[in-house]
Amino acid sequence: MTISIVEESSEKRADQHLDLNRISLAKQVKTAMDIYFQDMEGHTPTELYRMVINEVEKPLLESVMKQVRGNQSRAAEMLGLNRSTLRKKLQLHNL
């Protein structure tokens, strides 16, 4: 009986862990930006848009390229980019 309780408990923890991972990307970005501005302690950042795009674009490209097993044509289609734009972005991020 103790075993089933432990199993049930670990299943609940796994479900809770999955729920935490399902926070929307928008909420994650907002939280990260709130923390960033707090850390800036009133200083004004510069080139913030470029910084955020660079931070997001590389892991996006890495994830998509992994998903399509390196097939640039499929990745470009998935991302809504033409292949030459994708290749430039991959080169830019050393991927």
C-alpha positions as CSV (number, residue, x, y, z in Angstrom):
1,M,0.0,0.0,0.0
2,T,2.9,2.4,0.7
3,I,4.3,1.7,-2.7
4,S,1.1,2.8,-4.5
5,I,1.1,6.0,-2.4
6,V,4.7,6.7,-3.4
7,E,3.9,5.9,-7.1
8,E,0.8,8.2,-6.9
9,S,2.8,10.9,-5.2
10,S,5.5,10.8,-7.9
11,E,2.9,10.8,-10.6
12,K,1.4,13.9,-9.1
13,R,4.8,15.6,-8.9
14,A,5.5,14.7,-12.5
15,D,2.1,16.2,-13.5
16,Q,2.9,19.4,-11.5
17,H,6.3,19.6,-13.2
18,L,4.7,19.3,-16.6
19,D,2.2,22.1,-15.7
20,L,5.1,24.4,-14.8
21,N,6.7,23.7,-18.2
22,R,3.5,24.7,-20.0
23,I,3.8,28.4,-19.1
24,S,3.3,30.3,-22.3
25,L,6.3,31.7,-24.1
26,A,4.8,35.2,-23.8
27,K,4.6,34.9,-20.0
28,Q,8.2,33.6,-19.8
29,V,9.4,36.5,-21.9
30,K,7.5,39.0,-19.8
31,T,8.9,37.5,-16.6
32,A,12.4,37.6,-18.0
33,M,12.0,41.2,-19.1
34,D,10.6,42.2,-15.6
35,I,13.7,40.6,-14.0
36,Y,16.0,42.3,-16.5
37,F,14.6,45.7,-15.8
38,Q,14.8,45.1,-12.0
39,D,18.5,44.1,-12.5
40,M,19.1,47.3,-14.5
41,E,18.3,49.3,-11.3
42,G,16.9,52.3,-13.2
43,H,19.6,52.4,-15.9
44,T,18.3,52.7,-19.5
45,P,19.2,49.8,-21.7
46,T,20.2,50.3,-25.3
47,E,19.5,48.1,-28.3
48,L,17.0,46.1,-26.2
49,Y,15.1,44.8,-29.3
50,R,18.3,43.4,-30.8
51,M,19.4,41.8,-27.6
52,V,16.0,40.0,-27.1
53,I,15.8,38.8,-30.7
54,N,19.4,37.5,-30.5
55,E,18.6,35.7,-27.2
56,V,15.4,34.1,-28.6
57,E,16.5,33.4,-32.2
58,K,19.4,31.1,-31.6
59,P,17.5,28.6,-29.3
60,L,14.6,28.7,-31.7
61,L,16.8,27.8,-34.6
62,E,18.5,25.1,-32.6
63,S,15.2,23.5,-31.6
64,V,13.7,23.6,-35.1
65,M,16.9,22.2,-36.7
66,K,16.9,19.4,-34.2
67,Q,13.2,18.7,-34.8
68,V,13.8,18.5,-38.6
69,R,17.1,16.6,-38.2
70,G,19.1,19.3,-39.9
71,N,16.9,19.6,-43.0
72,Q,17.1,23.3,-43.9
73,S,14.2,23.1,-46.4
74,R,11.9,21.7,-43.8
75,A,13.2,24.1,-41.2
76,A,12.6,27.1,-43.5
77,E,9.1,25.9,-44.2
78,M,8.4,25.4,-40.5
79,L,9.7,28.9,-39.6
80,G,8.0,30.6,-42.6
81,L,11.4,31.8,-43.9
82,N,13.0,31.3,-47.3
83,R,16.0,29.0,-47.3
84,S,18.6,31.7,-48.0
85,T,17.3,33.7,-45.0
86,L,17.5,30.6,-42.8
87,R,21.1,29.9,-44.0
88,K,22.1,33.5,-43.1
89,K,20.6,33.2,-39.7
90,L,22.2,29.8,-39.1
91,Q,25.6,31.3,-40.1
92,L,25.0,34.3,-37.9
93,H,24.5,32.1,-34.9
94,N,27.3,29.7,-35.8
95,L,24.8,26.8,-36.2
